């Protein structure tokens, strides 16, 4: 019987002897940290299992490395060691508990390796050519013997994965990893039978597939990731991508079509789409390849909308949708979609919070989902609590998350918001195209507040005395922050507006706009106003702009700014606001930046005087979000959730 909401997306698909319950697969995600022997920890197993709980047909564990010299960092599962079996078996069992198929990625870093293996005596990297990689590490061109040995290593790793109880293997042949280093004319400069023509360049990937097939047998599914296009002038395009796919057709069981390489930052944000790129940006490559092959085709690339997923499958652009970031933002989105609760799905906003924490703090994290990174704590229910009367002050993300969580634990919750709607600072982003998913998040939270039975009071700016008179057991203070107003002469002129001027569909700004502050907020604002055709100048005192942005997001913004008309003036200090614009001191001396409108984006700060007044308005008073310090959504939602758990 068809699912009445998403009949194509919810339909099963059988690959070899394995039936996948729907068309939504979890794309490979690797682990931010491993145990000292490079095996998965309990925390890692709990993270991936959580992705599988909510209805994904399959989840792929990323970066299983097939031989020591192929390691690119220290966070990869070593599949050349039988001692990996216990954690792999446990991982497969966890997936199967949730009726989710287990998939493992087989990978080799080749020339992009960087982590010295403890077992290597004479350590060097291998790849198609003799060269020095971007990290300054020498790379030796693989000999014929090494090529054959590495192909065997892929086969041995696949055999280990199958023995561990996994249902499918996933060969990484894209994104500039070893197999693409051979298949790509950008990377491969060999003149022997392993380089030159496409047939020669594909010889090694095809040999790897042959060895994997020998290891797992004829009825075990093999998924192969390829870049449909490398998206750089020196690389191959979709026409050659189609030729490659034809050579793979029938030899693998799923053609997983991605895009780009990791060697180029501008292309990195296509491989892992930024919020400035359209959703489903890489579907076009899968759709073109699907016209030429019989093998089922999987697509991915910033897809977070189940309606879009359904259309892709229904229209025949692809057979399978793969998601990574969306599956951590809301692991239960398939279940919600298939049961008619699409409006409760949290959509990934592609803010790169997960990437930043993975690479920097070495943990799992999501701006919208406070459970991520703490899955092990949530395997079992939290201790029951005595119902209490809870008052939440402030209806931003932190306040709403606290209210929803507290109500879900059986408390009586009232929420007071001084504005006429919930959302906090994110309301400024309602009409910004690349922030629509961020705004959708607060819409979902507002709806969850209603569903949870939170007593919501809008246009209600309560005083500490009024709150104390409510006789609550717990007060959650989420009153937010206030804008920093620099002491510049003329700052109170009508020409100066705050971020609230952006809340209208037509922002209340003139044609020439100067933005005071080149942090993340000011930089994103400049892009939005440039999209509207405004002449934008950003004024920033520091010697760099968007210093507080995650580096991947900064790369994406920089890519846009370089192609725009935005002027960013760093090391520039505003001296005075005049009727003509902003008088500044910069590297070139005094300069007048002409502007019809000056937007104040100098940052936010907590209002401690207001916050302190709410102390002792109840036996327990918790603070959440910007009231502590102005920060990111991830801090507000996480604190809101865990403060409510403490009640």
matplotlib code that plots the C-alpha trace (Angstrom):
import matplotlib.pyplot as plt

x = [0.0, 1.2, 2.0, -0.8, 1.6, 4.7, 4.0, 7.3, 9.6, 8.1, 8.2, 10.7, 13.5, 15.3, 19.0, 20.4, 18.8, 18.4, 15.1, 15.4, 12.1, 12.0, 14.1, 15.8, 19.3, 21.7, 24.8, 28.3, 29.1, 32.3, 33.3, 34.8, 36.9, 37.8, 39.2, 43.0, 42.9, 40.8, 37.6, 34.2, 33.4, 30.0, 29.3, 29.9, 27.6, 24.9, 25.2, 24.8, 22.1, 20.1, 20.2, 18.7, 15.9, 13.7, 13.0, 16.0, 16.2, 20.0, 22.7, 26.3, 29.2, 31.8, 35.5, 36.4, 40.1, 41.3, 45.0, 47.3, 48.8, 45.3, 44.5, 43.9, 43.4, 42.9, 39.1, 38.8, 37.8, 40.6, 39.2, 42.6, 42.5, 40.3, 40.0, 37.5, 35.0, 33.5, 32.5, 31.4, 29.2, 27.7, 27.0, 25.3, 23.2, 22.1, 20.9, 19.0, 17.2, 15.6, 14.8, 17.6, 20.2, 23.8, 26.3, 30.0, 32.1, 35.4, 37.9, 41.5, 43.0, 45.8, 47.7, 45.5, 46.6, 48.1, 48.0, 51.1, 50.2, 51.7, 52.5, 54.2, 58.0, 59.0, 55.9, 55.0, 51.8, 50.8, 48.9, 48.9, 51.9, 55.2, 54.4, 54.2, 50.7, 49.1, 50.2, 53.8, 54.0, 55.8, 53.6, 55.0, 53.5, 52.0, 53.8, 51.9, 52.4, 51.0, 48.0, 47.2, 47.8, 45.5, 42.8, 43.1, 42.9, 39.5, 38.4, 39.7, 38.0, 34.7, 35.0, 35.5, 32.4, 30.3, 31.5, 30.5, 26.9, 26.6, 24.2, 26.0, 29.4, 30.0, 33.1, 34.3, 35.3, 34.7, 35.6, 39.3, 40.0, 42.3, 40.0, 39.1, 42.8, 43.2, 39.9, 40.4, 42.4, 43.0, 44.8, 46.2, 49.3, 50.4, 51.5, 51.3, 48.2, 46.8, 46.7, 45.9, 42.6, 39.5, 39.6, 43.1, 42.2, 39.1, 41.2, 42.0, 38.5, 37.1, 39.8, 38.8, 35.2, 36.2, 38.1, 35.3, 32.8, 35.0, 35.2, 31.4, 29.9, 27.3, 24.3, 25.8, 25.0, 27.8, 27.2, 29.8, 30.2, 31.4, 31.5, 29.2, 31.4, 34.5, 33.1, 36.5, 37.9, 40.8, 38.6, 36.1, 32.5, 29.2, 29.8, 32.8, 30.9, 28.3, 31.0, 32.4, 29.0, 28.5, 31.7, 30.4, 26.9, 26.1, 29.3, 27.9, 24.4, 23.9, 25.6, 25.8, 26.3, 27.8, 29.9, 33.2, 36.5, 38.0, 41.1, 39.4, 37.5, 35.1, 34.1, 34.0, 30.9, 29.3, 30.2, 28.8, 26.3, 26.3, 23.1, 24.0, 23.4, 20.0, 18.7, 19.3, 22.1, 23.7, 20.6, 21.2, 24.2, 22.4, 19.4, 21.7, 23.6, 20.3, 19.3, 22.3, 22.5, 20.3, 21.9, 19.8, 21.0, 21.3, 21.4, 22.2, 23.2, 21.5, 18.2, 16.1, 12.5, 10.5, 8.3, 11.4, 12.6, 9.2, 9.4, 12.9, 11.9, 8.5, 10.0, 12.7, 15.6, 17.0, 15.9, 17.3, 17.7, 20.7, 21.0, 23.7, 23.2, 19.4, 19.5, 21.2, 19.1, 16.0, 16.6, 12.9, 12.0, 11.2, 8.8, 7.2, 6.8, 5.3, 2.8, 1.5, 3.5, 5.6, 5.0, 6.9, 10.1, 13.1, 15.0, 18.8, 19.8, 23.3, 25.0, 28.0, 27.7, 28.1, 31.2, 32.9, 32.4, 33.4, 36.7, 37.5, 35.9, 35.9, 32.3, 28.9, 26.7, 23.7, 22.5, 18.9, 19.0, 20.4, 20.4, 23.1, 26.4, 24.6, 22.8, 24.4, 22.7, 19.4, 19.4, 17.3, 14.6, 15.6, 14.4, 10.8, 10.1, 7.4, 5.2, 6.0, 4.8, 7.3, 7.4, 9.5, 10.3, 11.2, 10.1, 13.3, 14.7, 16.1, 13.0, 10.8, 13.0, 12.9, 9.1, 8.6, 11.0, 9.5, 5.9, 6.9, 8.1, 4.8, 5.3, 2.7, 4.4, 3.6, 5.6, 5.7, 7.0, 7.0, 6.6, 3.5, 5.0, 7.6, 11.0, 13.4, 16.3, 15.6, 12.5, 15.0, 15.7, 12.2, 12.6, 16.3, 16.3, 19.4, 18.0, 14.5, 15.4, 16.5, 13.2, 11.4, 13.0, 11.4, 8.1, 8.4, 9.3, 6.3, 4.0, 5.6, 4.9, 1.2, 1.1, 2.9, 0.2, 2.4, 0.3, 1.6, 1.3, 2.2, 2.6, 3.4, 6.5, 6.4, 8.2, 10.2, 7.4, 4.7, 6.7, 7.3, 3.6, 3.0, 4.4, 6.2, 8.5, 10.9, 11.5, 13.5, 14.9, 15.4, 15.0, 17.7, 20.3, 20.3, 22.2, 25.5, 25.2, 28.7, 29.1, 29.5, 28.3, 25.1, 24.3, 20.8, 20.1, 17.1, 19.5, 20.5, 18.3, 18.6, 18.2, 14.4, 14.3, 14.9, 11.7, 9.6, 9.4, 10.8, 13.5, 13.3, 16.7, 17.8, 19.8, 23.2, 23.6, 26.5, 26.7, 28.4, 30.0, 31.6, 31.0, 28.9, 25.6, 26.8, 28.5, 25.4, 23.3, 25.5, 24.9, 21.1, 21.1, 23.3, 20.8, 18.2, 20.3, 21.5, 24.9, 26.5, 29.6, 30.6, 32.6, 34.7, 37.3, 39.3, 41.7, 39.4, 35.6, 33.3, 35.9, 33.2, 32.0, 32.7, 35.5, 33.4, 30.7, 33.3, 34.5, 30.9, 30.4, 33.8, 32.8, 29.7, 31.4, 34.1, 31.4, 29.3, 29.4, 29.9, 32.6, 34.2, 36.4, 38.4, 40.7, 38.1, 36.6, 33.4, 34.0, 30.6, 27.3, 26.3, 23.3, 25.5, 26.7, 29.5, 32.7, 35.5, 39.2, 40.8, 44.1, 43.9, 43.0, 39.7, 36.9, 33.2, 31.2, 28.1, 24.9, 21.1, 20.9, 23.3, 22.5, 23.7, 25.2, 27.9, 26.9, 24.7, 25.3, 23.4, 21.4, 22.6, 20.7, 17.4, 18.5, 19.7, 16.3, 14.7, 16.9, 14.9, 11.5, 11.1, 13.0, 14.9, 15.8, 17.6, 19.1, 19.1, 20.7, 21.7, 20.8, 24.0, 26.1, 25.2, 25.9, 24.6, 21.4, 23.1, 23.9, 20.4, 18.6, 21.1, 20.8, 17.1, 16.7, 19.1, 17.8, 14.4, 15.7, 17.1, 13.6]
y = [0.0, 3.5, 6.1, 8.7, 11.6, 10.7, 7.7, 7.8, 8.7, 6.2, 3.3, 0.5, -0.3, -3.7, -3.7, -7.2, -9.2, -6.2, -4.3, -0.7, 0.4, 3.8, 6.1, 8.2, 7.1, 8.6, 9.8, 9.1, 11.0, 10.2, 10.5, 13.6, 11.5, 7.8, 5.7, 5.4, 2.4, 4.2, 2.2, 3.7, 4.8, 4.3, 8.0, 7.5, 4.4, 6.3, 9.2, 7.1, 5.0, 8.1, 8.9, 5.5, 5.7, 8.2, 6.3, 6.5, 3.3, 3.1, 5.0, 5.1, 5.3, 7.6, 7.1, 3.5, 3.5, 0.4, 0.7, 2.6, 4.8, 5.9, 7.7, 11.5, 12.2, 10.5, 10.3, 7.4, 3.8, 1.4, -1.4, -3.1, -4.2, -7.1, -5.5, -3.1, -5.9, -5.6, -1.9, -2.5, -5.4, -3.3, -0.5, -2.9, -4.3, -0.9, 0.0, -3.3, -2.6, 0.4, -1.4, 0.6, -1.0, -0.5, 0.8, 1.4, 3.7, 2.3, 5.1, 5.9, 9.4, 8.9, 12.2, 14.0, 11.8, 13.6, 11.4, 9.3, 5.7, 4.4, 1.1, 2.8, 2.7, 4.6, 6.8, 8.4, 9.1, 7.5, 8.8, 8.8, 11.1, 12.1, 15.4, 17.3, 17.7, 20.9, 20.0, 19.8, 16.0, 14.1, 11.9, 8.9, 7.7, 4.3, 1.4, -1.4, -3.6, -0.9, -0.4, -4.1, -4.2, -1.2, -2.8, -5.9, -3.8, -2.4, -6.0, -7.1, -4.1, -5.0, -8.6, -7.3, -5.0, -7.8, -10.1, -7.3, -7.6, -4.6, -4.7, -2.7, -1.2, 2.3, 2.9, 6.5, 7.3, 11.1, 14.4, 14.1, 11.0, 8.3, 6.7, 10.1, 11.1, 8.4, 9.0, 12.8, 14.6, 17.4, 15.0, 12.2, 13.0, 9.4, 8.3, 4.5, 2.3, 4.0, 7.5, 9.5, 8.4, 8.0, 4.3, 4.3, 6.7, 4.5, 1.3, 1.6, 2.4, -0.5, -2.8, -1.8, -2.6, -6.0, -6.8, -5.7, -7.8, -10.8, -10.2, -9.7, -12.0, -11.4, -10.6, -8.0, -4.4, -2.0, 1.7, 3.9, 7.6, 9.6, 13.4, 14.0, 17.1, 18.3, 21.9, 23.4, 24.4, 21.9, 19.0, 16.9, 18.1, 16.3, 15.1, 13.1, 12.3, 10.5, 8.6, 7.5, 6.4, 4.3, 2.5, 1.8, 0.8, -2.7, -3.2, -1.5, -1.5, 2.2, 5.1, 7.9, 11.1, 14.0, 16.9, 18.7, 18.1, 19.0, 20.6, 23.9, 25.9, 27.4, 23.9, 22.6, 24.7, 23.0, 19.5, 20.6, 23.3, 26.5, 28.5, 30.8, 27.9, 26.6, 23.5, 20.4, 22.1, 18.8, 17.0, 18.1, 15.8, 12.8, 13.5, 13.7, 10.5, 8.6, 9.2, 7.0, 4.1, 1.3, 1.2, 3.0, 6.6, 8.4, 12.2, 14.7, 18.3, 20.5, 18.8, 19.4, 19.6, 16.4, 17.9, 18.4, 14.9, 13.5, 15.5, 14.2, 10.6, 11.1, 12.9, 10.3, 12.5, 10.0, 6.7, 7.6, 10.7, 10.9, 13.3, 14.1, 17.3, 17.1, 13.7, 15.2, 18.4, 16.3, 12.5, 11.8, 13.8, 10.7, 9.4, 12.9, 13.1, 9.7, 10.1, 13.5, 15.7, 17.6, 20.9, 19.6, 18.9, 21.0, 21.8, 22.2, 25.8, 24.9, 27.1, 24.7, 24.5, 20.7, 21.0, 23.6, 21.5, 18.3, 19.9, 22.2, 20.9, 17.3, 16.5, 16.2, 19.3, 20.9, 24.5, 23.3, 19.9, 20.0, 16.1, 15.9, 15.1, 13.8, 10.8, 8.4, 10.4, 10.1, 6.3, 6.0, 8.3, 11.1, 10.6, 11.5, 14.9, 16.4, 18.7, 22.4, 25.8, 27.3, 30.8, 31.5, 35.1, 35.6, 33.9, 33.5, 30.0, 29.4, 30.4, 28.3, 25.3, 25.5, 25.9, 22.9, 20.7, 21.6, 21.1, 17.8, 16.7, 17.4, 20.9, 23.7, 26.3, 29.9, 31.9, 35.7, 37.6, 41.4, 41.3, 40.3, 37.0, 34.5, 34.2, 36.7, 38.0, 35.5, 37.5, 39.9, 37.2, 36.4, 37.8, 36.9, 34.2, 32.3, 32.4, 31.0, 27.7, 29.6, 31.5, 28.2, 26.9, 29.4, 28.9, 25.2, 26.0, 28.3, 25.5, 23.0, 25.4, 25.4, 21.6, 21.1, 23.1, 26.1, 29.1, 31.8, 35.5, 37.9, 41.7, 41.0, 42.7, 41.6, 43.2, 41.3, 42.2, 40.7, 37.6, 37.2, 37.6, 34.5, 32.3, 30.1, 27.2, 28.0, 31.1, 30.7, 34.1, 34.3, 38.0, 38.2, 40.9, 44.5, 46.1, 47.7, 51.4, 52.9, 56.5, 58.1, 61.6, 61.5, 57.9, 59.1, 60.7, 59.4, 58.1, 55.3, 52.2, 49.0, 45.4, 45.6, 47.7, 44.4, 42.6, 44.0, 42.4, 45.7, 46.8, 50.4, 51.4, 53.6, 52.8, 53.6, 51.6, 51.7, 48.9, 49.7, 46.4, 43.7, 40.8, 37.8, 39.7, 42.7, 40.6, 38.5, 41.6, 43.1, 40.0, 40.3, 44.0, 43.3, 40.7, 43.5, 45.7, 48.1, 49.8, 48.4, 49.4, 47.5, 49.5, 47.3, 48.4, 45.1, 44.1, 41.3, 40.8, 38.1, 37.1, 35.4, 33.2, 29.5, 29.2, 27.2, 29.8, 32.5, 30.8, 30.7, 34.4, 35.4, 33.5, 35.7, 38.9, 38.5, 38.4, 41.2, 45.0, 45.0, 47.2, 46.0, 48.5, 46.9, 48.9, 51.7, 53.5, 55.6, 59.1, 60.7, 60.1, 63.0, 63.6, 62.5, 59.3, 58.1, 60.1, 57.5, 57.2, 54.4, 53.3, 56.1, 58.7, 60.5, 59.5, 60.1, 57.0, 58.3, 56.6, 57.2, 54.7, 53.5, 50.1, 49.5, 46.0, 46.5, 43.5, 42.6, 42.5, 41.0, 43.5, 42.5, 45.2, 43.8, 40.2, 40.6, 42.1, 38.7, 36.9, 35.5, 35.9, 32.2, 29.5, 28.6, 31.0, 29.8, 32.0, 30.9, 32.3, 35.9, 37.0, 35.2, 36.4, 37.2, 34.1, 31.7, 29.8, 26.6, 28.0, 29.2, 26.0, 23.8, 25.7, 26.0, 22.3, 21.3, 23.9, 22.5, 18.9, 20.2, 21.3]
z = [0.0, -0.8, 1.8, 1.4, 2.1, 0.1, -2.0, -4.0, -1.2, 1.2, -1.3, -0.6, -3.0, -3.2, -4.1, -4.6, -1.7, 0.6, 0.8, 2.0, 3.6, 1.8, -0.5, 2.2, 3.0, 5.6, 3.7, 5.2, 8.4, 10.1, 13.8, 15.4, 17.7, 18.2, 21.0, 21.2, 18.9, 16.3, 17.0, 17.6, 21.1, 22.8, 22.1, 18.4, 18.2, 20.0, 17.6, 14.5, 16.0, 16.7, 13.0, 12.3, 14.9, 13.0, 9.8, 7.5, 5.4, 5.8, 7.5, 6.3, 8.7, 7.1, 6.5, 7.1, 6.0, 4.2, 4.8, 7.2, 4.6, 3.5, 6.7, 6.3, 10.0, 13.4, 13.3, 10.9, 11.5, 10.7, 8.6, 8.2, 11.8, 12.9, 16.3, 14.8, 14.6, 18.1, 17.7, 14.1, 15.1, 17.9, 15.4, 13.0, 15.8, 16.9, 13.4, 13.0, 16.3, 14.5, 11.2, 9.6, 7.2, 8.1, 5.5, 5.9, 3.7, 2.4, 1.8, 1.2, 1.5, -1.0, -1.5, 1.0, 3.9, 6.8, 9.9, 10.6, 11.3, 14.5, 12.7, 9.8, 9.9, 6.7, 6.5, 3.1, 1.3, -2.0, -4.9, -8.7, -9.0, -7.3, -5.6, -2.4, -1.1, 0.3, 3.8, 2.7, 2.9, 0.1, -2.1, -4.0, -7.2, -6.6, -8.2, -10.0, -7.0, -4.6, -6.9, -6.7, -2.9, -2.3, -4.4, -2.3, 0.8, -0.3, -0.8, 2.6, 4.3, 2.6, 3.8, 7.4, 7.1, 5.9, 8.7, 11.1, 10.0, 7.8, 4.9, 2.3, 1.5, 0.1, -1.9, -1.8, -5.4, -5.3, -3.7, -4.4, -2.4, -3.8, -6.4, -7.9, -7.8, -10.4, -12.3, -12.5, -15.2, -12.7, -10.3, -12.5, -14.6, -15.2, -18.6, -18.1, -18.3, -15.1, -16.5, -19.6, -21.3, -19.3, -19.8, -18.2, -15.4, -14.5, -14.5, -10.8, -9.5, -11.6, -10.2, -6.6, -7.4, -8.8, -5.6, -3.4, -5.4, -5.0, -1.3, -0.6, -3.2, -6.0, -3.8, -1.4, -2.4, -3.3, -3.4, -5.3, -4.7, -7.6, -8.3, -11.2, -12.0, -10.3, -10.7, -11.5, -14.9, -14.8, -13.7, -15.6, -16.2, -16.3, -19.8, -18.7, -15.5, -17.6, -19.4, -16.1, -14.9, -18.0, -17.2, -13.6, -14.7, -13.8, -11.8, -8.7, -7.3, -6.5, -8.2, -5.6, -7.5, -5.6, -6.9, -6.4, -4.6, -1.3, -2.8, -3.5, -0.9, -3.5, -4.5, -0.9, -0.4, -3.4, -2.2, 1.2, 0.1, 2.0, 2.7, -0.3, -2.8, -3.8, -2.1, -4.2, -6.1, -7.2, -8.2, -11.8, -12.0, -10.8, -13.1, -16.1, -15.2, -14.6, -18.2, -19.3, -16.8, -15.5, -12.0, -9.3, -8.8, -5.5, -5.2, -2.4, -1.9, 0.7, 0.4, 3.5, 2.2, 2.0, -0.8, -2.9, -2.1, -3.3, -6.5, -7.2, -6.9, -8.6, -11.6, -12.1, -11.4, -9.0, -7.2, -3.7, -1.7, 0.6, 3.6, 6.1, 8.0, 7.7, 9.5, 12.5, 12.6, 12.8, 12.8, 12.9, 9.8, 7.7, 10.4, 10.7, 6.9, 6.4, 9.3, 8.1, 10.5, 7.9, 9.8, 12.8, 10.8, 11.7, 8.5, 8.4, 7.8, 6.6, 9.1, 9.5, 13.3, 12.9, 10.7, 13.0, 16.1, 14.3, 13.2, 16.1, 19.3, 18.0, 19.0, 17.4, 17.5, 15.8, 16.2, 16.3, 18.0, 21.6, 21.7, 19.1, 20.8, 23.9, 22.5, 25.0, 27.8, 26.0, 25.5, 28.6, 30.0, 32.4, 36.0, 36.5, 38.1, 40.3, 38.2, 38.9, 37.9, 35.4, 34.0, 30.9, 30.1, 26.5, 23.3, 21.4, 20.5, 24.0, 25.7, 23.4, 23.7, 27.5, 27.5, 25.1, 27.0, 30.4, 29.2, 27.7, 31.2, 32.7, 34.1, 33.8, 31.7, 30.9, 28.4, 28.3, 25.2, 24.9, 21.1, 19.2, 18.0, 19.1, 17.5, 19.1, 17.1, 14.3, 13.3, 11.7, 9.2, 8.0, 4.5, 3.9, 1.3, 2.6, 6.1, 5.4, 7.1, 10.2, 10.3, 9.6, 12.8, 15.0, 13.3, 14.1, 17.7, 18.1, 16.8, 19.2, 22.1, 21.2, 20.7, 24.1, 25.8, 26.8, 27.9, 25.6, 26.4, 23.6, 23.9, 27.6, 28.9, 32.6, 35.5, 38.1, 40.6, 38.4, 37.9, 41.7, 42.2, 40.0, 42.7, 40.2, 41.3, 38.5, 36.4, 33.1, 32.1, 28.3, 27.9, 25.2, 24.6, 23.4, 20.6, 21.2, 20.3, 19.9, 21.2, 17.8, 17.2, 15.1, 16.0, 16.9, 13.5, 11.5, 8.9, 11.4, 11.8, 13.7, 12.5, 13.1, 9.9, 8.1, 9.3, 6.5, 3.1, 1.8, 4.2, 5.3, 3.8, 1.0, -2.1, -0.5, 2.7, 5.2, 7.7, 11.0, 12.0, 9.8, 12.0, 11.0, 11.3, 9.4, 6.7, 6.1, 6.0, 3.3, 1.1, 1.6, 0.7, -2.3, -3.4, -3.3, -5.6, -2.9, -2.9, 0.3, 2.2, 5.4, 8.0, 10.3, 12.9, 12.8, 10.1, 9.0, 8.5, 9.7, 12.3, 14.3, 11.4, 11.1, 8.5, 6.0, 6.2, 5.8, 2.7, 1.3, 2.1, 0.6, -2.6, -2.8, -1.9, -4.5, -7.2, -5.8, -5.6, -1.8, -0.4, 2.8, 4.6, 7.3, 9.8, 9.4, 12.4, 12.2, 13.6, 13.0, 11.3, 9.1, 6.9, 4.0, 5.5, 7.8, 8.3, 9.0, 9.7, 7.6, 6.2, 3.6, 6.1, 6.6, 4.2, 3.9, 3.0, 1.4, 2.6, 2.6, 5.4, 8.2, 9.7, 13.2, 13.3, 16.0, 17.9, 20.9, 24.7, 27.6, 29.6, 33.1, 34.9, 33.6, 34.0, 37.6, 38.6, 38.0, 40.6, 43.4, 41.7, 42.3, 44.3, 41.2, 38.4, 35.3, 32.6, 29.0, 25.8, 25.1, 28.6, 29.7, 26.8, 23.2, 21.2, 18.6, 18.3, 19.2, 22.7, 23.2, 22.2, 24.1, 27.3, 27.0, 26.6, 29.5, 31.9, 31.4, 32.0, 35.3, 36.5]

ax = plt.figure().add_subplot(projection="3d")
ax.plot(x, y, z, "-o")
ax.set_aspect("equal")
plt.show()
